[in-house]
Amino acid sequence: MKPIQLPPLSTEQSHELNELYRKTRDPRLRTRAQIILLAAEKQLVAQEIGEVVRLSDQAVRKWLKRYRAEGVEGLKDMPRAGTPRKVTESYREQLEAAVRRRPRSLDLPFSMWTLQRLADYMAEETGIRVEAETVRLHLKKLGIVLSRPQHKVSSPDPDYLVKKRRSRSSEIT
């Protein structure tokens, strides 16, 4: 098989690849930049480059061809197939606003949020149905953790606390 030859890199191309190699946080993109640099600067063939970067000859040739055809943009991952994400930025904002309010203030028949209740409420409000676990993960990103509800007895009676203290003091004696 005839080796893929890259034309000599211009100063600008070389600088761009070096910057990409040194500054990217994506290890796959760094490896692809390294492939191009090894091919252009060291004049290595696909098999030799593959041994250095631990990829197959076929994979190395693929990235060399993509670089020749598209430049640095060709080294980036193509969009992948699959279902697009359901949760939008707007959904996240509404989720945060909802979880920070008491359910009763939203005219709901319960006083504590659970993940399932929150998922159901958000489905009604936004039309986006996600699992309770998805809601939990998005809340975690916001730094919010729903813990088990701590039940406490209360009363609308304004003298409730006074009466409660009296009843406790009479139990002790």
Number of C-alpha atoms within 10 A of each C-alpha: 3 5 10 16 15 16 9 12 14 9 9 9 14 16 12 13 21 15 13 19 19 11 10 12 10 11 10 13 17 19 20 24 26 20 24 26 21 18 22 18 12 10 15 18 19 25 17 17 23 18 11 13 14 13 16 15 15 12 15 25 19 14 20 24 18 16 20 15 11 10 14 18 11 16 21 16 9 8 6 7 6 6 6 7 6 10 14 10 9 10 18 17 11 15 21 15 10 17 17 11 12 14 18 12 11 12 9 12 9 13 13 18 21 17 19 15 15 20 22 17 19 20 15 11 13 12 11 14 16 15 13 15 12 14 18 19 13 17 18 12 10 13 8 14 13 13 9 9 10 7 7 5 5 9 8 6 8 8 9 12 12 9 12 12 11 11 11 10 10 9 8 6 5
